[in-house]
Amino acid sequence: MIKSKLLWKVIGLEILVIFWFVVNGAYVSMTHPTAHYLQFLGIVPLAIGIAFYLTKTKKWPHFFSFQQNMSFRTRILFLSPLLLYLLIILIGNKGVHGNSITDLVLILYLLIILIGNKGVHGNSITDLVLILLTQTLVIAFVEEMVFRGFILNLLLSKSYKVAVLLSSFLFAFTHSLNILSGQSVANTIFQILFAFVIGMVLALLTVNGQSIGITIAFHGLNNFLQFTSPVDANDSFLVNYALLLFLSGYAFYLWNRKSTLLVSQHQISS
């Protein structure tokens, strides 16, 4: 059982995130910003607050360092499914949309994608950079620090399985708020399921010793590709379910790997 004090800390963090996203939703409803990056301006104070807390408590290294020794080659192979996932989205978006060849080259350079040239849409390179920065330094930073940072670390005192499952559930539950913005029930349910599986993958990467900086970068790039996609979500039905299946397999691998590591460590200590 989870102690009441610990449970209230977790619930408090969840309420904090929901509150700021509701505030942001109210801001969007009142101002009707046309630019994508302005639609998340209400989350900026929370991102600044978290950054201030990490600075004051000197906890940046705790969350942003790699906790497990791996060679660079092994780490790349370990994280390669995330790169493959992003590449599938890029290809599945069917086409690059930009104003000039310079814009497209800069976008590809920014994303460090060497294969494929399909899938981003924007009015200018400035818009695309601002969307990427907003999704990475604001949305991804806040969500990863709350769910894969604070909540996951609090729950690890119980067990990594409880920590991974509950933090992923809360991450998915937060995405149910999208129904308030007019999103259909079917799309919301799928998004909740998708968020849970992605939450599992990112939480398992964290408990397997990876830096939260990795999960923030992936989260930000994933959001960026989704927001700049010229393809409607309903038109990429098969791609979305294929990605869900792919991520589920990756989560299964990471879950078993963590279990194996725990057994090995127990045998060594014994």
Secondary structure, 3 states (H helix, E strand, C coil): CCCHHHHHHHHHHHHHHHHHHHHHHHHHHHHCCCCHHHHHHHHHHHHHHHHHHHHHHCCHHHHHCCCCCCCHHHHHHHHHHHHHHHHHHHHHCCCCECCCHHHHHHHHHHHCCCCCCCCCECCCHHHHHHHHHHHHHHHHHHHHHHHHHHHHHHHCCCCHHHHHHHHHHHHHHHHHHHHHHCCCHHHHHHHHHHHHHHHHHHHHHHHCCCCHHHHHHHHHHHHHHHHCCCCCHHHHHHHHHHHHHHHHHHHHHHHHHHHHHHHHHHHHHC
